[in-house]
Amino acid sequence: MPANRALRPILVTAVLTGAVGSVYLLRSPSRHLHSAVREPTKTFSFPSTMFSSRELKVRRVEQINHNTKRITFELPGGESEVSGVPASSAILIQHTTPASWLPTFRPYTPISPPTQQGTLDLLVKHYPHGEASTHIHALQPGDTLTARGPLPGYTYRPSVTQPRSLILIAGGAGITPIYSLTHEILTTNQKDQISLEDLERRFPGRLNVTYAVSGPAKEVEELGDVKRFRKGYVDGKLLKEAIGRCGGRLGDENGKMVVFCGPPKMEESVMGLLMGMGLAKKDVYKF
């Protein structure tokens, strides 16, 4: 057994992305500090780059589904530079439409780790009347995007005495800070890019995912594995099962038991369920 095994906390995450929701169980290793001969430069550094913008050049655009794209941007400093955006934090996208005198600002959380060299990845869902998402979805390789940041997110502090648990809940585009946080906890000191499914395969026993699918019953059946794919939404039953897997060890060193990011209606529903289970508002961090 690894020496730090006993200090690995458990993290349970409930996520609703579009028509699909998920619950994760995750154990995170204790963190180790490593000295470096030379630290790479950072594109974004709070608070200096909140006042001076950066230009990000589009390298690659990938269509994920009918309304979501993954856009890879080149960092101004090239391969020797990292974004410096902490896990679950966001950058502020700036865009001025031809019909407006004032710019539109929207926060987006990168799904790439802060130490990824040379590039930054955004996962962007298009909203029909969203000025920022419409602008970003129209970008092609070679185009540039103006950004500032970072806007601080949630700072996860693992327990130093015993395994602990967290429940992470996300809805819609709220998957990005939740994924970013999950990736950071599981892959500290690892530089490779990993998808959510890859994380679950690579860390069995530390990450468990259950999807709540709101689509037609036939589509849910076609996904197989009824324990992994549930018909409906993230509900009380699903949350109770997630809490049950924590073994009574719920909460990180910040005193937070739940981290949430999602649309208002989902937030209202989930918060009501959590309060009904005995959690208090102080136990929940909301993006």
N, C-alpha and C positions, 0 to 999 in steps of 0.2 A: 504494500500500500504506500503511495507517495506520501512524503512527510507532511504535505499541506492538505491532504485529503480531509482531515477532520475539520478544517477551517473553511471548507467550501459551502457557501450558503446556497439555498434553493430559491429559484425564482419561478413563479407561475404567472403566465401571461395569457390574458384573454384578448383576442383581437378580432375585430369585425372590419373586413376590407371589402367595400362594395357589397356584393351578395354573399360574401364568405367571411365567417368569423373564426377565431382560433383561440385555443388556450394552450399555454406553454408551461412546462416545468423545467427549470434551469438551475444548475448548480454553478456557481462562479468561483474560480480559484482566487486565492489571496494574491495580492499584487506584489511584484518585485521591482525594485528600482535598479536600472542598469546605467552605468556611466557611458557616455558617448564621446568619441574623440572630437566630433564636430556636429553640432546640432544643425539640421537643415533649416533654411529660412521658411517662414510661414506667410502664406498669402493674407490670412486674416488674423488679426491680433487685437483683442479688446483692450482699451477702447479706441486705439488710434485709427483702425480701419472702419470705425463707425462714422467717422467724419470725412474720410477720404475713400472714394470708391475704387474698386478694382474691375478690370475688364477681363472676362473669361471667354476664351475662344472655343467654339463648338468643335470637338474632334469627331464625335460619333453620335448618331441618333438611332435608338432601337425601339421599335413598336412592341410594347408588352401585351396590350390587349386593345379593344376598340377605342378606349379613351385614356390610355396611360402610356407614357413614353419614358424611357430611360435615356437621359442625355449626359454624355461624357464631355467635360470641359477641360481644356488645357490650362494649367496654372501659368500666370505671367512669368514666373521664374524658371519654368521648364522642369526637367526631371530632378533637379536638385532642390526643388521646393515642395512643401506639403501644404495642405489647406490650413491646418491648424485649428479647424472647427471641432471643438470637443463633442464627444458622443451625445446625441439627442439635442444638441444646440442647432441653431438655424442661421442661415445667411439671409440678408434682406435684399430681395431682387428689386431693382429700380427700372421703371419703364415709363416713357411719356408717349401717349398716343397722339396722332396728328391733330385730333380734335380737342386736345386738352393743353392748358398752360402749365399744369402742375403734374409732377410724376406720380405714378402709382407705385406703392411699396407693398411687397408681400413676402412673408417669411417662408423659406423652404429648408427642410432639414436634409443635408446630404446623407446618402446611404453608404457612401464610401468612408472608410476609417480616416481619422484625422492624420494618420501617419502615411497614408497612401501618397507615393511620390509622383509628381508631374501632372496628376489629373484629379478631378472632383466629379462625382456622379450625383445627379438628381433624379428622383423618380417623381414625375409630375402627372397628376390627373387633370384632364381638361374639363373645365366647366363651361357650358355654352355661353354664359354671360360674364365669364371671368376674364377681365382684361389681361391680368398677368399670365394665367395659364394659357390663354389663347396666343399671346405673344410668344411664350416659350415653346409651345407646340409648333409654331411656324418656323422656328429656327432650323437652319440647315448647317452642315459642316462648313466651317469658315466664318460663320456669323459670330457676333460677340454679344455678351450679356453683361450688364452692369450690376455689380453687387457690393454690398457692405456687410459688416458683421465682425464677429459672430454675436448672435443674441443668445445669452446663456440658457441652457436647458436644465435637465435634472442631473445632479452630481451624485452618482451611486457610490456609497461607501460600504464595503462588505464588513461583516462582523469579524472581529479579530479573536473572538473567543469560542464561537461555536457556529455550526451551520444554521443559516437563517433563510427565510423565504420571502418572496415578493410576488404580488400579482400585478401583471401589466395588462392593461385593457386599451384597445385602440379601435377606432372606427374610420372607415374610408381612408382619406389621405393621411390620417393619424398613424398609419402603419409605419411611416418613415422614422419618427423619433423613437418609436418602440423597437423597431428593427435595429436602429443604430445603437440603442442602449443594450439590447440583447447581444449584438455582435461584439460590442466593447467588453462586456462582462465575460463572454465565453472565449474570446480570442485575444486577450491581452498579450502583447508582445509578439503577435503573429501578423504578418503583413499581407497575406493572401486574401483575395476577395471571396466571400462565401455567401451563398444564398440561404434563406431561412431553412429550406429543406436540407441543404448541405449541413447546416449547423445541427439539425436534429440527428442526422445520420452520424456525424462525427462525435457527438457528445451524448450517446445513449445513457439514460439514467440521470443526466443533468438537464436535458431539455425534452419536454413532452408537449406535443402540439395536438390540439383538438379543434376542428373547424366547425363553426355553426353556419350552415348554408341556407340562405333565405330563398333560393331559387325553387323551381318546380320539383316535386318529389321525385320524378323520373330522373332528373339531372343529378340529384343527390344519390340515388341508388346506383347510377352509373359510375360514381366515384369509388364505390366499394367501401370496405372497412367501416361498418356502421359506428364503431367506437371512435374512430378518428374523424369521420364526417357526420355531423348531426344536422337534422332538418330543423330549421328555425333560426332563432337569434341567440345571442349570449344572454342566458336567463339565469334565474336563481339556482336551478338544478345544476347547471354547468359550473357556476361559480362555487357552489357548495362542494362539488367534486374536486375542484381545483384546490380549495382551501383544505379539504380533507387530505390531499396528497402532501400538504406541507407538514403534517405531523405535529401541529401545534406550534411550530417554530416560524411564526410569521412576523416580518418586519426587519428592515435593515438598520444600520447604525444611525441613520437619520430619523428613525422612529416611524418611517413610512411603511405601510403594508401594501398599498396599491398605488400604481402610477397609471394615469389615464390620459388618453388623447383621442378625441373623436368629436362628431357633430353634436350640437346642443341636445337634440331629442334623445340620442343614445346616452349622453352624459346624464340627463335627468333620470332615465330608466335605470341605468347601472348604479348611479349613486343611491337611488331609492332602494335597490336590492341590497347594496352593501350596508346601508344604514340599518336595514331590517335584519341583517345578520350580526349586528352589534358593533360594527365599525363606526368610528367618529370621523368628522370632516378632517380633523387634524391628522388622521391616519392616511389620507389620500393626497397625492400630488397630482395636480392637473396642469397640463400644458395649455 
